[in-house]
Amino acid sequence: MEGASGEGSASVAPLAKWRNDFSRAFQYYLDRSTPHHVQRWLGTLAAGAIYVLRVYYVQGFYIVSYGLGIYILNLLIGFLSPKVDPELEALDGASLPTKESDEFRPFIRRLPEFKFWYAITKAFCVAFAMTFFSLFDVPVFWPILLIYWIVLFVLTMKRQIMHMIKYKYVPLNIGKQKYAGKKSEASSSHASRD
């Protein structure tokens, strides 16, 4: 009886070791890619282009593409939304700063950029793998799905933009913000004296 369980565990151990080694190597390269924003997004763009070419070539899998589009739209909303919703804070009595004397709180996303990139890249890879199984090639009239997705995108983005305007936050920051320092204070006080 012990021999049977010993043989089973002996065959599982190399598989578990290989899985652990692969997981560590994958995490190592994932961690190293963190500061390389442009290269990561170019890789994702390439994965997306390969997926689009695959769907175009086989002339099918439109329902997979629609699901991918809905998933990416959901990720985009998380990326553009603040971690703490100001609408819920307003109900609690706390709100975003409205005066200069109020405390400054930087914009923190609900879905950080790295997780956003990683989820989109995984989604393209999974959708690409799904195109090799005819089970997922459900016959649909794709123009209807495309129109419905565009309408959904426009309505969702309109709601998100109205939320941004109402609570006065901008989720996109280009480059690092710099503190002007005493020079700008001196020039502004000098200009106010004139």
Helices and strands as residue ranges (DSSP letters): H 2-32, H 37-58, H 62-80, H 86-92, H 113-130, G 134-136, H 142-167, H 182-193
